Amino acid sequence: MLSRLVIAGVAAALALGITAGPSSASAEDSEFQLAQYWGDPPPRRWGPPPPRRWGRACYTTRGTCGLEERVPRGAPCRCFFPGGPKRGNVI
């Protein structure tokens, strides 16, 4: 049943592709349509970037440990617990 649907879909796509075919538009018209479609570029963001947030704690699934220095939030970190190290993220 599925193979019949696939064959029918492929046949329909080929029939539409042959009948629709390429238009007789010139290259200049297609370039104009592309430029018209995309329009102006997106506006620039003025001003300084947002301030960076810093953290001093590493959060893991086994617990939280402190860090010696400030680190950007969301950066990967590692805490050492009894039984081995555990990786986490700075909060």
PDB file with one MODEL, atoms N, CA, C and O in Angstrom:
MODEL        1
ATOM      1  N   MET A   1       0.824  -1.194   0.000  1.00  0.00           N
ATOM      2  CA  MET A   1       0.000   0.000   0.000  1.00  0.00           C
ATOM      3  C   MET A   1       0.873   1.265   0.000  1.00  0.00           C
ATOM      4  O   MET A   1       0.636   2.201  -0.763  1.00  0.00           O
ATOM      5  N   LEU A   2       1.897   1.265   0.884  1.00  0.00           N
ATOM      6  CA  LEU A   2       2.766   2.425   0.968  1.00  0.00           C
ATOM      7  C   LEU A   2       3.552   2.635  -0.325  1.00  0.00           C
ATOM      8  O   LEU A   2       3.757   3.771  -0.753  1.00  0.00           O
ATOM      9  N   SER A   3       3.985   1.549  -0.938  1.00  0.00           N
ATOM     10  CA  SER A   3       4.755   1.684  -2.180  1.00  0.00           C
ATOM     11  C   SER A   3       3.878   2.258  -3.301  1.00  0.00           C
ATOM     12  O   SER A   3       4.377   2.998  -4.149  1.00  0.00           O
ATOM     13  N   ARG A   4       2.602   1.935  -3.318  1.00  0.00           N
ATOM     14  CA  ARG A   4       1.705   2.509  -4.325  1.00  0.00           C
ATOM     15  C   ARG A   4       1.567   4.018  -4.123  1.00  0.00           C
ATOM     16  O   ARG A   4       1.531   4.785  -5.085  1.00  0.00           O
ATOM     17  N   LEU A   5       1.490   4.435  -2.849  1.00  0.00           N
ATOM     18  CA  LEU A   5       1.400   5.870  -2.568  1.00  0.00           C
ATOM     19  C   LEU A   5       2.672   6.600  -2.979  1.00  0.00           C
ATOM     20  O   LEU A   5       2.617   7.707  -3.514  1.00  0.00           O
ATOM     21  N   VAL A   6       3.804   5.982  -2.728  1.00  0.00           N
ATOM     22  CA  VAL A   6       5.079   6.586  -3.102  1.00  0.00           C
ATOM     23  C   VAL A   6       5.180   6.710  -4.613  1.00  0.00           C
ATOM     24  O   VAL A   6       5.578   7.755  -5.128  1.00  0.00           O
ATOM     25  N   ILE A   7       4.823   5.654  -5.320  1.00  0.00           N
ATOM     26  CA  ILE A   7       4.881   5.692  -6.787  1.00  0.00           C
ATOM     27  C   ILE A   7       3.926   6.751  -7.329  1.00  0.00           C
ATOM     28  O   ILE A   7       4.278   7.479  -8.257  1.00  0.00           O
ATOM     29  N   ALA A   8       2.718   6.847  -6.762  1.00  0.00           N
ATOM     30  CA  ALA A   8       1.757   7.854  -7.214  1.00  0.00           C
ATOM     31  C   ALA A   8       2.277   9.264  -6.933  1.00  0.00           C
ATOM     32  O   ALA A   8       2.103  10.164  -7.755  1.00  0.00           O
ATOM     33  N   GLY A   9       2.911   9.459  -5.779  1.00  0.00           N
ATOM     34  CA  GLY A   9       3.467  10.772  -5.443  1.00  0.00           C
ATOM     35  C   GLY A   9       4.591  11.176  -6.369  1.00  0.00           C
ATOM     36  O   GLY A   9       4.667  12.328  -6.796  1.00  0.00           O
ATOM     37  N   VAL A  10       5.467  10.232  -6.680  1.00  0.00           N
ATOM     38  CA  VAL A  10       6.576  10.518  -7.601  1.00  0.00           C
ATOM     39  C   VAL A  10       6.043  10.833  -8.986  1.00  0.00           C
ATOM     40  O   VAL A  10       6.526  11.756  -9.642  1.00  0.00           O
ATOM     41  N   ALA A  11       5.056  10.078  -9.439  1.00  0.00           N
ATOM     42  CA  ALA A  11       4.478  10.333 -10.756  1.00  0.00           C
ATOM     43  C   ALA A  11       3.819  11.710 -10.810  1.00  0.00           C
ATOM     44  O   ALA A  11       3.943  12.416 -11.810  1.00  0.00           O
ATOM     45  N   ALA A  12       3.122  12.094  -9.743  1.00  0.00           N
ATOM     46  CA  ALA A  12       2.485  13.418  -9.702  1.00  0.00           C
ATOM     47  C   ALA A  12       3.533  14.521  -9.704  1.00  0.00           C
ATOM     48  O   ALA A  12       3.366  15.536 -10.380  1.00  0.00           O
ATOM     49  N   ALA A  13       4.611  14.329  -8.953  1.00  0.00           N
ATOM     50  CA  ALA A  13       5.669  15.339  -8.908  1.00  0.00           C
ATOM     51  C   ALA A  13       6.325  15.501 -10.271  1.00  0.00           C
ATOM     52  O   ALA A  13       6.605  16.622 -10.695  1.00  0.00           O
ATOM     53  N   LEU A  14       6.571  14.401 -10.956  1.00  0.00           N
ATOM     54  CA  LEU A  14       7.165  14.487 -12.286  1.00  0.00           C
ATOM     55  C   LEU A  14       6.220  15.170 -13.266  1.00  0.00           C
ATOM     56  O   LEU A  14       6.653  15.969 -14.096  1.00  0.00           O
ATOM     57  N   ALA A  15       4.942  14.860 -13.170  1.00  0.00           N
ATOM     58  CA  ALA A  15       3.977  15.477 -14.089  1.00  0.00           C
ATOM     59  C   ALA A  15       3.882  16.970 -13.844  1.00  0.00           C
ATOM     60  O   ALA A  15       3.822  17.745 -14.798  1.00  0.00           O
ATOM     61  N   LEU A  16       3.866  17.388 -12.601  1.00  0.00           N
ATOM     62  CA  LEU A  16       3.808  18.820 -12.301  1.00  0.00           C
ATOM     63  C   LEU A  16       5.097  19.526 -12.690  1.00  0.00           C
ATOM     64  O   LEU A  16       5.073  20.669 -13.145  1.00  0.00           O
ATOM     65  N   GLY A  17       6.208  18.852 -12.512  1.00  0.00           N
ATOM     66  CA  GLY A  17       7.488  19.454 -12.867  1.00  0.00           C
ATOM     67  C   GLY A  17       7.619  19.651 -14.361  1.00  0.00           C
ATOM     68  O   GLY A  17       8.188  20.647 -14.805  1.00  0.00           O
ATOM     69  N   ILE A  18       7.105  18.723 -15.140  1.00  0.00           N
ATOM     70  CA  ILE A  18       7.188  18.827 -16.593  1.00  0.00           C
ATOM     71  C   ILE A  18       6.229  19.892 -17.108  1.00  0.00           C
ATOM     72  O   ILE A  18       6.586  20.668 -17.995  1.00  0.00           O
ATOM     73  N   THR A  19       5.012  19.939 -16.559  1.00  0.00           N
ATOM     74  CA  THR A  19       4.035  20.910 -17.049  1.00  0.00           C
ATOM     75  C   THR A  19       4.336  22.317 -16.547  1.00  0.00           C
ATOM     76  O   THR A  19       4.098  23.284 -17.271  1.00  0.00           O
ATOM     77  N   ALA A  20       4.862  22.459 -15.306  1.00  0.00           N
ATOM     78  CA  ALA A  20       5.155  23.792 -14.790  1.00  0.00           C
ATOM     79  C   ALA A  20       6.372  24.366 -15.497  1.00  0.00           C
ATOM     80  O   ALA A  20       6.350  25.523 -15.916  1.00  0.00           O
ATOM     81  N   GLY A  21       7.423  23.589 -15.637  1.00  0.00           N
ATOM     82  CA  GLY A  21       8.619  23.966 -16.381  1.00  0.00           C
ATOM     83  C   GLY A  21       9.155  25.343 -16.038  1.00  0.00           C
ATOM     84  O   GLY A  21       8.507  26.093 -15.308  1.00  0.00           O
ATOM     85  N   PRO A  22      10.324  25.686 -16.551  1.00  0.00           N
ATOM     86  CA  PRO A  22      10.892  27.011 -16.296  1.00  0.00           C
ATOM     87  C   PRO A  22      10.156  28.088 -17.094  1.00  0.00           C
ATOM     88  O   PRO A  22       9.669  27.835 -18.195  1.00  0.00           O
ATOM     89  N   SER A  23      10.083  29.277 -16.529  1.00  0.00           N
ATOM     90  CA  SER A  23       9.415  30.375 -17.230  1.00  0.00           C
ATOM     91  C   SER A  23      10.397  31.027 -18.200  1.00  0.00           C
ATOM     92  O   SER A  23      11.594  30.739 -18.173  1.00  0.00           O
ATOM     93  N   SER A  24       9.886  31.893 -19.043  1.00  0.00           N
ATOM     94  CA  SER A  24      10.734  32.536 -20.037  1.00  0.00           C
ATOM     95  C   SER A  24      11.236  33.893 -19.550  1.00  0.00           C
ATOM     96  O   SER A  24      11.504  34.767 -20.375  1.00  0.00           O
ATOM     97  N   ALA A  25      11.371  34.099 -18.236  1.00  0.00           N
ATOM     98  CA  ALA A  25      11.850  35.368 -17.693  1.00  0.00           C
ATOM     99  C   ALA A  25      13.348  35.493 -17.943  1.00  0.00           C
ATOM    100  O   ALA A  25      14.069  34.495 -17.954  1.00  0.00           O
ATOM    101  N   SER A  26      13.804  36.709 -18.140  1.00  0.00           N
ATOM    102  CA  SER A  26      15.223  36.930 -18.383  1.00  0.00           C
ATOM    103  C   SER A  26      15.981  36.914 -17.059  1.00  0.00           C
ATOM    104  O   SER A  26      15.373  36.909 -15.989  1.00  0.00           O
ATOM    105  N   ALA A  27      17.312  36.906 -17.137  1.00  0.00           N
ATOM    106  CA  ALA A  27      18.146  36.886 -15.940  1.00  0.00           C
ATOM    107  C   ALA A  27      17.979  38.178 -15.145  1.00  0.00           C
ATOM    108  O   ALA A  27      18.037  38.161 -13.915  1.00  0.00           O
ATOM    109  N   GLU A  28      17.771  39.303 -15.842  1.00  0.00           N
ATOM    110  CA  GLU A  28      17.608  40.572 -15.137  1.00  0.00           C
ATOM    111  C   GLU A  28      16.344  40.559 -14.281  1.00  0.00           C
ATOM    112  O   GLU A  28      16.355  41.078 -13.165  1.00  0.00           O
ATOM    113  N   ASP A  29      15.272  39.984 -14.775  1.00  0.00           N
ATOM    114  CA  ASP A  29      14.036  39.925 -14.006  1.00  0.00           C
ATOM    115  C   ASP A  29      14.203  39.070 -12.757  1.00  0.00           C
ATOM    116  O   ASP A  29      13.700  39.432 -11.694  1.00  0.00           O
ATOM    117  N   SER A  30      14.906  37.936 -12.866  1.00  0.00           N
ATOM    118  CA  SER A  30      15.067  37.064 -11.706  1.00  0.00           C
ATOM    119  C   SER A  30      15.929  37.739 -10.643  1.00  0.00           C
ATOM    120  O   SER A  30      15.663  37.580  -9.452  1.00  0.00           O
ATOM    121  N   GLU A  31      16.969  38.497 -11.050  1.00  0.00           N
ATOM    122  CA  GLU A  31      17.787  39.214 -10.075  1.00  0.00           C
ATOM    123  C   GLU A  31      16.967  40.294  -9.386  1.00  0.00           C
ATOM    124  O   GLU A  31      17.111  40.504  -8.182  1.00  0.00           O
ATOM    125  N   PHE A  32      16.120  40.972 -10.123  1.00  0.00           N
ATOM    126  CA  PHE A  32      15.296  42.019  -9.529  1.00  0.00           C
ATOM    127  C   PHE A  32      14.315  41.425  -8.532  1.00  0.00           C
ATOM    128  O   PHE A  32      14.098  41.991  -7.460  1.00  0.00           O
ATOM    129  N   GLN A  33      13.718  40.285  -8.878  1.00  0.00           N
ATOM    130  CA  GLN A  33      12.774  39.658  -7.967  1.00  0.00           C
ATOM    131  C   GLN A  33      13.464  39.198  -6.692  1.00  0.00           C
ATOM    132  O   GLN A  33      12.886  39.310  -5.611  1.00  0.00           O
ATOM    133  N   LEU A  34      14.685  38.685  -6.791  1.00  0.00           N
ATOM    134  CA  LEU A  34      15.415  38.242  -5.621  1.00  0.00           C
ATOM    135  C   LEU A  34      15.708  39.421  -4.714  1.00  0.00           C
ATOM    136  O   LEU A  34      15.516  39.326  -3.501  1.00  0.00           O
ATOM    137  N   ALA A  35      16.177  40.546  -5.281  1.00  0.00           N
ATOM    138  CA  ALA A  35      16.470  41.728  -4.484  1.00  0.00           C
ATOM    139  C   ALA A  35      15.194  42.277  -3.862  1.00  0.00           C
ATOM    140  O   ALA A  35      15.209  42.733  -2.719  1.00  0.00           O
ATOM    141  N   GLN A  36      14.116  42.237  -4.585  1.00  0.00           N
ATOM    142  CA  GLN A  36      12.861  42.752  -4.075  1.00  0.00           C
ATOM    143  C   GLN A  36      12.346  41.849  -2.947  1.00  0.00           C
ATOM    144  O   GLN A  36      11.757  42.342  -1.985  1.00  0.00           O
ATOM    145  N   TYR A  37      12.559  40.553  -3.055  1.00  0.00           N
ATOM    146  CA  TYR A  37      12.092  39.624  -2.042  1.00  0.00           C
ATOM    147  C   TYR A  37      12.836  39.814  -0.729  1.00  0.00           C
ATOM    148  O   TYR A  37      12.219  39.834   0.336  1.00  0.00           O
ATOM    149  N   TRP A  38      14.158  39.954  -0.795  1.00  0.00           N
ATOM    150  CA  TRP A  38      14.937  40.072   0.429  1.00  0.00           C
ATOM    151  C   TRP A  38      14.833  41.451   1.044  1.00  0.00           C
ATOM    152  O   TRP A  38      14.950  41.581   2.262  1.00  0.00           O
ATOM    153  N   GLY A  39      14.619  42.474   0.256  1.00  0.00           N
ATOM    154  CA  GLY A  39      14.454  43.817   0.800  1.00  0.00           C
ATOM    155  C   GLY A  39      15.730  44.347   1.430  1.00  0.00           C
ATOM    156  O   GLY A  39      16.836  43.931   1.084  1.00  0.00           O
ATOM    157  N   ASP A  40      15.553  45.270   2.359  1.00  0.00           N
ATOM    158  CA  ASP A  40      16.689  45.896   3.035  1.00  0.00           C
ATOM    159  C   ASP A  40      17.312  44.927   4.038  1.00  0.00           C
ATOM    160  O   ASP A  40      16.639  44.026   4.539  1.00  0.00           O
ATOM    161  N   PRO A  41      18.600  45.115   4.327  1.00  0.00           N
ATOM    162  CA  PRO A  41      19.222  44.272   5.343  1.00  0.00           C
ATOM    163  C   PRO A  41      18.634  44.588   6.720  1.00  0.00           C
ATOM    164  O   PRO A  41      18.071  45.665   6.910  1.00  0.00           O
ATOM    165  N   PRO A  42      18.755  43.674   7.677  1.00  0.00           N
ATOM    166  CA  PRO A  42      18.207  43.938   9.003  1.00  0.00           C
ATOM    167  C   PRO A  42      18.915  45.125   9.653  1.00  0.00           C
ATOM    168  O   PRO A  42      20.090  45.363   9.371  1.00  0.00           O
ATOM    169  N   PRO A  43      18.233  45.872  10.512  1.00  0.00           N
ATOM    170  CA  PRO A  43      18.861  47.042  11.125  1.00  0.00           C
ATOM    171  C   PRO A  43      20.001  46.635  12.055  1.00  0.00           C
ATOM    172  O   PRO A  43      19.968  45.569  12.670  1.00  0.00           O
ATOM    173  N   ARG A  44      21.006  47.500  12.147  1.00  0.00           N
ATOM    174  CA  ARG A  44      22.134  47.239  13.029  1.00  0.00           C
ATOM    175  C   ARG A  44      21.738  47.516  14.465  1.00  0.00           C
ATOM    176  O   ARG A  44      20.891  48.368  14.735  1.00  0.00           O
ATOM    177  N   ARG A  45      22.356  46.791  15.381  1.00  0.00           N
ATOM    178  CA  ARG A  45      22.119  47.033  16.793  1.00  0.00           C
ATOM    179  C   ARG A  45      23.137  48.048  17.270  1.00  0.00           C
ATOM    180  O   ARG A  45      24.340  47.790  17.236  1.00  0.00           O
ATOM    181  N   TRP A  46      22.668  49.184  17.707  1.00  0.00           N
ATOM    182  CA  TRP A  46      23.556  50.236  18.169  1.00  0.00           C
ATOM    183  C   TRP A  46      23.773  50.109  19.660  1.00  0.00           C
ATOM    184  O   TRP A  46      22.928  49.577  20.380  1.00  0.00           O
ATOM    185  N   GLY A  47      24.889  50.592  20.110  1.00  0.00           N
ATOM    186  CA  GLY A  47      25.188  50.591  21.529  1.00  0.00           C
ATOM    187  C   GLY A  47      26.113  49.447  21.911  1.00  0.00           C
ATOM    188  O   GLY A  47      26.417  48.571  21.102  1.00  0.00           O
ATOM    189  N   PRO A  48      26.551  49.476  23.157  1.00  0.00           N
ATOM    190  CA  PRO A  48      27.470  48.429  23.614  1.00  0.00           C
ATOM    191  C   PRO A  48      26.742  47.106  23.814  1.00  0.00           C
ATOM    192  O   PRO A  48      25.523  47.083  23.989  1.00  0.00           O
ATOM    193  N   PRO A  49      27.485  46.008  23.787  1.00  0.00           N
ATOM    194  CA  PRO A  49      26.853  44.714  24.035  1.00  0.00           C
ATOM    195  C   PRO A  49      26.362  44.636  25.482  1.00  0.00           C
ATOM    196  O   PRO A  49      26.834  45.394  26.329  1.00  0.00           O
ATOM    197  N   PRO A  50      25.434  43.745  25.775  1.00  0.00           N
ATOM    198  CA  PRO A  50      24.942  43.638  27.143  1.00  0.00           C
ATOM    199  C   PRO A  50      26.068  43.245  28.098  1.00  0.00           C
ATOM    200  O   PRO A  50      27.018  42.578  27.688  1.00  0.00           O
ATOM    201  N   PRO A  51      25.974  43.648  29.355  1.00  0.00           N
ATOM    202  CA  PRO A  51      27.060  43.325  30.294  1.00  0.00           C
ATOM    203  C   PRO A  51      27.162  41.824  30.527  1.00  0.00           C
ATOM    204  O   PRO A  51      26.160  41.109  30.516  1.00  0.00           O
ATOM    205  N   ARG A  52      28.359  41.371  30.733  1.00  0.00           N
ATOM    206  CA  ARG A  52      28.604  39.950  30.966  1.00  0.00           C
ATOM    207  C   ARG A  52      28.384  39.649  32.436  1.00  0.00           C
ATOM    208  O   ARG A  52      28.808  40.409  33.307  1.00  0.00           O
ATOM    209  N   ARG A  53      27.729  38.547  32.704  1.00  0.00           N
ATOM    210  CA  ARG A  53      27.476  38.161  34.087  1.00  0.00           C
ATOM    211  C   ARG A  53      28.515  37.139  34.521  1.00  0.00           C
ATOM    212  O   ARG A  53      28.917  36.268  33.751  1.00  0.00           O
ATOM    213  N   TRP A  54      28.936  37.267  35.764  1.00  0.00           N
ATOM    214  CA  TRP A  54      29.996  36.429  36.292  1.00  0.00           C
ATOM    215  C   TRP A  54      29.480  35.615  37.462  1.00  0.00           C
ATOM    216  O   TRP A  54      28.555  36.042  38.153  1.00  0.00           O
ATOM    217  N   GLY A  55      30.062  34.456  37.694  1.00  0.00           N
ATOM    218  CA  GLY A  55      29.686  33.608  38.811  1.00  0.00           C
ATOM    219  C   GLY A  55      30.903  33.068  39.524  1.00  0.00           C
ATOM    220  O   GLY A  55      32.004  33.045  38.973  1.00  0.00           O
ATOM    221  N   ARG A  56      30.695  32.629  40.768  1.00  0.00           N
ATOM    222  CA  ARG A  56      31.794  32.061  41.564  1.00  0.00           C
ATOM    223  C   ARG A  56      31.446  30.695  42.129  1.00  0.00           C
ATOM    224  O   ARG A  56      32.120  30.219  43.042  1.00  0.00           O
ATOM    225  N   ALA A  57      30.394  30.046  41.599  1.00  0.00           N
ATOM    226  CA  ALA A  57      30.006  28.732  42.093  1.00  0.00           C
ATOM    227  C   ALA A  57      29.776  27.789  40.917  1.00  0.00           C
ATOM    228  O   ALA A  57      29.289  28.196  39.862  1.00  0.00           O
ATOM    229  N   CYS A  58      30.136  26.523  41.118  1.00  0.00           N
ATOM    230  CA  CYS A  58      29.947  25.484  40.107  1.00  0.00           C
ATOM    231  C   CYS A  58      28.814  24.585  40.576  1.00  0.00           C
ATOM    232  O   CYS A  58      28.893  23.993  41.653  1.00  0.00           O
ATOM    233  N   TYR A  59      27.764  24.479  39.777  1.00  0.00           N
ATOM    234  CA  TYR A  59      26.598  23.673  40.126  1.00  0.00           C
ATOM    235  C   TYR A  59      26.627  22.369  39.353  1.00  0.00           C
ATOM    236  O   TYR A  59      26.683  22.369  38.123  1.00  0.00           O
ATOM    237  N   THR A  60      26.587  21.242  40.083  1.00  0.00           N
ATOM    238  CA  THR A  60      26.552  19.927  39.461  1.00  0.00           C
ATOM    239  C   THR A  60      25.340  19.166  39.985  1.00  0.00           C
ATOM    240  O   THR A  60      24.610  19.666  40.841  1.00  0.00           O
ATOM    241  N   THR A  61      25.126  17.948  39.469  1.00  0.00           N
ATOM    242  CA  THR A  61      24.004  17.144  39.935  1.00  0.00           C
ATOM    243  C   THR A  61      24.237  16.609  41.343  1.00  0.00           C
ATOM    244  O   THR A  61      23.283  16.224  42.019  1.00  0.00           O
ATOM    245  N   ARG A  62      25.485  16.579  41.795  1.00  0.00           N
ATOM    246  CA  ARG A  62      25.788  16.077  43.142  1.00  0.00           C
ATOM    247  C   ARG A  62      25.908  17.188  44.170  1.00  0.00           C
ATOM    248  O   ARG A  62      25.965  16.908  45.367  1.00  0.00           O
ATOM    249  N   GLY A  63      25.949  18.431  43.738  1.00  0.00           N
ATOM    250  CA  GLY A  63      26.077  19.532  44.684  1.00  0.00           C
ATOM    251  C   GLY A  63      26.762  20.730  44.060  1.00  0.00           C
ATOM    252  O   GLY A  63      26.995  20.776  42.852  1.00  0.00           O
ATOM    253  N   THR A  64      27.082  21.705  44.908  1.00  0.00           N
ATOM    254  CA  THR A  64      27.699  22.948  44.455  1.00  0.00           C
ATOM    255  C   THR A  64      29.045  23.112  45.145  1.00  0.00           C
ATOM    256  O   THR A  64      29.199  22.769  46.317  1.00  0.00           O
ATOM    257  N   CYS A  65      30.021  23.642  44.406  1.00  0.00           N
ATOM    258  CA  CYS A  65      31.316  23.955  45.004  1.00  0.00           C
ATOM    259  C   CYS A  65      31.724  25.356  44.572  1.00  0.00           C
ATOM    260  O   CYS A  65      31.258  25.857  43.549  1.00  0.00           O
ATOM    261  N   GLY A  66      32.591  25.981  45.349  1.00  0.00           N
ATOM    262  CA  GLY A  66      33.044  27.326  45.052  1.00  0.00           C
ATOM    263  C   GLY A  66      34.195  27.328  44.059  1.00  0.00           C
ATOM    264  O   GLY A  66      34.909  26.336  43.909  1.00  0.00           O
ATOM    265  N   LEU A  67      34.363  28.465  43.378  1.00  0.00           N
ATOM    266  CA  LEU A  67      35.463  28.640  42.431  1.00  0.00           C
ATOM    267  C   LEU A  67      36.423  29.681  42.988  1.00  0.00           C
ATOM    268  O   LEU A  67      36.016  30.550  43.760  1.00  0.00           O
ATOM    269  N   GLU A  68      37.682  29.602  42.608  1.00  0.00           N
ATOM    270  CA  GLU A  68      38.685  30.529  43.118  1.00  0.00           C
ATOM    271  C   GLU A  68      38.564  31.912  42.493  1.00  0.00           C
ATOM    272  O   GLU A  68      38.881  32.905  43.147  1.00  0.00           O
ATOM    273  N   GLU A  69      38.118  32.002  41.252  1.00  0.00           N
ATOM    274  CA  GLU A  69      38.032  33.297  40.580  1.00  0.00           C
ATOM    275  C   GLU A  69      36.692  33.424  39.872  1.00  0.00           C
ATOM    276  O   GLU A  69      35.963  32.445  39.712  1.00  0.00           O
ATOM    277  N   ARG A  70      36.382  34.639  39.450  1.00  0.00           N
ATOM    278  CA  ARG A  70      35.134  34.871  38.727  1.00  0.00           C
ATOM    279  C   ARG A  70      35.227  34.253  37.337  1.00  0.00           C
ATOM    280  O   ARG A  70      36.251  34.351  36.661  1.00  0.00           O
ATOM    281  N   VAL A  71      34.137  33.618  36.930  1.00  0.00           N
ATOM    282  CA  VAL A  71      34.063  32.945  35.633  1.00  0.00           C
ATOM    283  C   VAL A  71      32.728  33.327  35.006  1.00  0.00           C
ATOM    284  O   VAL A  71      31.749  33.490  35.735  1.00  0.00           O
ATOM    285  N   PRO A  72      32.646  33.479  33.669  1.00  0.00           N
ATOM    286  CA  PRO A  72      31.354  33.798  33.037  1.00  0.00           C
ATOM    287  C   PRO A  72      30.308  32.739  33.347  1.00  0.00           C
ATOM    288  O   PRO A  72      30.597  31.543  33.334  1.00  0.00           O
ATOM    289  N   ARG A  73      29.090  33.190  33.625  1.00  0.00           N
ATOM    290  CA  ARG A  73      27.989  32.261  33.908  1.00  0.00           C
ATOM    291  C   ARG A  73      27.731  31.364  32.704  1.00  0.00           C
ATOM    292  O   ARG A  73      27.832  31.800  31.557  1.00  0.00           O
ATOM    293  N   GLY A  74      27.398  30.116  32.976  1.00  0.00           N
ATOM    294  CA  GLY A  74      27.122  29.153  31.920  1.00  0.00           C
ATOM    295  C   GLY A  74      28.353  28.419  31.416  1.00  0.00           C
ATOM    296  O   GLY A  74      28.236  27.479  30.630  1.00  0.00           O
ATOM    297  N   ALA A  75      29.546  28.842  31.864  1.00  0.00           N
ATOM    298  CA  ALA A  75      30.777  28.176  31.431  1.00  0.00           C
ATOM    299  C   ALA A  75      30.870  26.798  32.083  1.00  0.00           C
ATOM    300  O   ALA A  75      30.369  26.620  33.193  1.00  0.00           O
ATOM    301  N   PRO A  76      31.496  25.817  31.427  1.00  0.00           N
ATOM    302  CA  PRO A  76      31.648  24.503  32.050  1.00  0.00           C
ATOM    303  C   PRO A  76      32.645  24.562  33.202  1.00  0.00           C
ATOM    304  O   PRO A  76      33.604  25.333  33.167  1.00  0.00           O
ATOM    305  N   CYS A  77      32.409  23.740  34.220  1.00  0.00           N
ATOM    306  CA  CYS A  77      33.318  23.669  35.366  1.00  0.00           C
ATOM    307  C   CYS A  77      33.301  22.240  35.910  1.00  0.00           C
ATOM    308  O   CYS A  77      32.573  21.381  35.413  1.00  0.00           O
ATOM    309  N   ARG A  78      34.126  21.999  36.952  1.00  0.00           N
ATOM    310  CA  ARG A  78      34.218  20.662  37.527  1.00  0.00           C
ATOM    311  C   ARG A  78      34.408  20.775  39.037  1.00  0.00           C
ATOM    312  O   ARG A  78      35.193  21.595  39.513  1.00  0.00           O
ATOM    313  N   CYS A  79      33.685  19.947  39.784  1.00  0.00           N
ATOM    314  CA  CYS A  79      33.830  19.850  41.235  1.00  0.00           C
ATOM    315  C   CYS A  79      34.364  18.461  41.567  1.00  0.00           C
ATOM    316  O   CYS A  79      34.043  17.478  40.898  1.00  0.00           O
ATOM    317  N   PHE A  80      35.184  18.400  42.613  1.00  0.00           N
ATOM    318  CA  PHE A  80      35.727  17.120  43.049  1.00  0.00           C
ATOM    319  C   PHE A  80      35.002  16.688  44.313  1.00  0.00           C
ATOM    320  O   PHE A  80      35.069  17.363  45.340  1.00  0.00           O
ATOM    321  N   PHE A  81      34.309  15.560  44.233  1.00  0.00           N
ATOM    322  CA  PHE A  81      33.569  14.991  45.351  1.00  0.00           C
ATOM    323  C   PHE A  81      34.194  13.651  45.698  1.00  0.00           C
ATOM    324  O   PHE A  81      34.928  13.080  44.891  1.00  0.00           O
ATOM    325  N   PRO A  82      33.908  13.138  46.903  1.00  0.00           N
ATOM    326  CA  PRO A  82      34.369  11.769  47.207  1.00  0.00           C
ATOM    327  C   PRO A  82      33.747  10.795  46.199  1.00  0.00           C
ATOM    328  O   PRO A  82      32.527  10.765  46.035  1.00  0.00           O
ATOM    329  N   GLY A  83      34.543  10.041  45.561  1.00  0.00           N
ATOM    330  CA  GLY A  83      34.073   9.115  44.537  1.00  0.00           C
ATOM    331  C   GLY A  83      34.407   9.585  43.136  1.00  0.00           C
ATOM    332  O   GLY A  83      34.174   8.857  42.171  1.00  0.00           O
ATOM    333  N   GLY A  84      34.949  10.795  43.002  1.00  0.00           N
ATOM    334  CA  GLY A  84      35.366  11.251  41.679  1.00  0.00           C
ATOM    335  C   GLY A  84      34.849  12.629  41.330  1.00  0.00           C
ATOM    336  O   GLY A  84      33.985  13.166  42.024  1.00  0.00           O
ATOM    337  N   PRO A  85      35.377  13.212  40.247  1.00  0.00           N
ATOM    338  CA  PRO A  85      34.952  14.550  39.835  1.00  0.00           C
ATOM    339  C   PRO A  85      33.586  14.520  39.158  1.00  0.00           C
ATOM    340  O   PRO A  85      33.154  13.490  38.641  1.00  0.00           O
ATOM    341  N   LYS A  86      32.921  15.664  39.174  1.00  0.00           N
ATOM    342  CA  LYS A  86      31.621  15.800  38.532  1.00  0.00           C
ATOM    343  C   LYS A  86      31.628  17.118  37.772  1.00  0.00           C
ATOM    344  O   LYS A  86      32.051  18.144  38.304  1.00  0.00           O
ATOM    345  N   ARG A  87      31.154  17.090  36.518  1.00  0.00           N
ATOM    346  CA  ARG A  87      31.125  18.299  35.694  1.00  0.00           C
ATOM    347  C   ARG A  87      29.793  19.020  35.861  1.00  0.00           C
ATOM    348  O   ARG A  87      28.764  18.401  36.131  1.00  0.00           O
ATOM    349  N   GLY A  88      29.833  20.355  35.694  1.00  0.00           N
ATOM    350  CA  GLY A  88      28.624  21.150  35.811  1.00  0.00           C
ATOM    351  C   GLY A  88      28.771  22.475  35.100  1.00  0.00           C
ATOM    352  O   GLY A  88      29.593  22.612  34.194  1.00  0.00           O
ATOM    353  N   ASN A  89      27.963  23.472  35.513  1.00  0.00           N
ATOM    354  CA  ASN A  89      27.976  24.807  34.917  1.00  0.00           C
ATOM    355  C   ASN A  89      28.129  25.855  36.005  1.00  0.00           C
ATOM    356  O   ASN A  89      27.714  25.653  37.146  1.00  0.00           O
ATOM    357  N   VAL A  90      28.732  26.978  35.634  1.00  0.00           N
ATOM    358  CA  VAL A  90      28.916  28.073  36.576  1.00  0.00           C
ATOM    359  C   VAL A  90      27.579  28.801  36.754  1.00  0.00           C
ATOM    360  O   VAL A  90      26.868  29.087  35.790  1.00  0.00           O
ATOM    361  N   ILE A  91      27.267  29.088  38.019  1.00  0.00           N
ATOM    362  CA  ILE A  91      26.057  29.877  38.317  1.00  0.00           C
ATOM    363  C   ILE A  91      26.448  31.104  39.102  1.00  0.00           C
ATOM    364  O   ILE A  91      25.587  31.908  39.459  1.00  0.00           O
TER     365      ILE A  91
ENDMDL
END
